[in-house]
Amino acid sequence: MLRLRGVRRDYAWGSADSIPQLLGERPDGTPVAELWFGAHPAGPAPVLSPRAPADLEALIGADPTGTLGEDVVTRFGPRLPYLLKLIAPARPLSLQVHPSLERARERFAAEDAAGIPRDAPERNYRDPNHKPELVYALTTFEAMCGFRAPRRAAELFAGLETPLARRLHAALRAEPTAAGVRTVFTTLLDQATRPSLTQVQEVAGACAERLVNGSPSPRADGTVVALAETYPGDPGVVASLLLNPVTLQPGDALFVPAGGVHAYLSGLGVEIMASSDNVLRAGLTSKHIDVPEMLECVDYVAAPPIRPAPEVFHGATRVYYAPVDDFELSVTDLADLPAAPPHPLPGRGPRILLCLDGRVDVGADGQRTVLERGEAVFVRSDEGPVSVHGTGTLVQADVP
């Protein structure tokens, strides 16, 4: 077992205090949007041992079969297939989507062939991997994910007496299908048809007025108003009326597949995903936007958000299975279990364990180490089964 240090990401949308407080640190006013624990080339976690390679990517590269296991190397190659994060949005993230594995491979190769540096701001594909993801809420976590039923979206545009809202309402009424949703979404975001700042502000103003006078969906109208305050004039403000609202309470999870349009709004959570940094944005951001590429990757079929229910093992571990091969996440709460004997953790292969609170004693391959809040450890595949005891809570990332 080797201890890891998370890699901070200070994106502007991040909270200045949520992650530092979880780590037991004093906030310094700098936004800490994410804390990465993984081996992605853009931010491999440092290994806290003078006798080991400097970071997790180098550690795995020195012994892929021992660290990952033969099965994982056979399926994914000599790389850790997942990336574990803490994520803490204090204001909305971008309106975004992640590509399929096939498209990521194709477009990554095309951008390499075009000579676009992999760290260039205008680059879309920084690796040849897809990025399905699951977020587990540590606090109340607000998001938008996937499209509403077209008829429900049409109802939200009805009664907003602005030219843009009337036009979008008519389009959805005329074609209450995935094709109609695509037409409206594309109309809002495409450079040739996107509304002006004034038109977006008119819709936001109409939603604010409706909130006062009686809204059919105070939540949807409130989201429009809040987004308009943060991103005035951005067409993504209006596009939010097409999307499903999601509120996760602590312990809830949300899975976002490839092609799923989403935006995280606020909260603190644990996020696990395929090891990728491919994000295609179309609005609600100051980062690089590529609307045509984003629109090509979107799944326009209306569907409720995917909220996996956990399976419980040994009375203390909840496992959240995602419909992908790259990762699974488990959460173990030891507070109500006796101090002994050690509690076995389900799962196998290369694991990352992150302590969320309390004090947890971790054992594997005859070794033991103690994790406290915010501390993490990497367990190699060849170190075998893992057991824990103590009074804390920890999450485990592993490969199914």
Secondary structure, DSSP 8 states (H G I E B T S, - for coil): -EEE--EEE--TTBBSSHHHHHTT----S--B-EEEEE--TTS--BB--TTS-SBHHHHHHH-HHHHH-HHHHHHH-SS--EEEEEE-BSS---EEE---HHHHHHHHHHHHHTT--TT-TT-S-SSS----EEEEESS-EEEEEEE--HHHHHHHHTT--SHHHHHHHHHHHH--SHHHHHHHHHHHHSTTT---HHHHHHHHHHHHHHHHH--S-HHHHHHHHHHHHHSTT-THHHHGGGEEEEEE-TT-EEEE-TT--EEEEE--EEEEEES----EEEESSSS---HHHHHHH---S----B----EEETTTEEEE--SSSS-EEEEEE-TTS-S-S-EE----SSEEEEEEESEEEEEETTEEEEEETT-EEEE-GGG--EEEEES-EEEEEE--
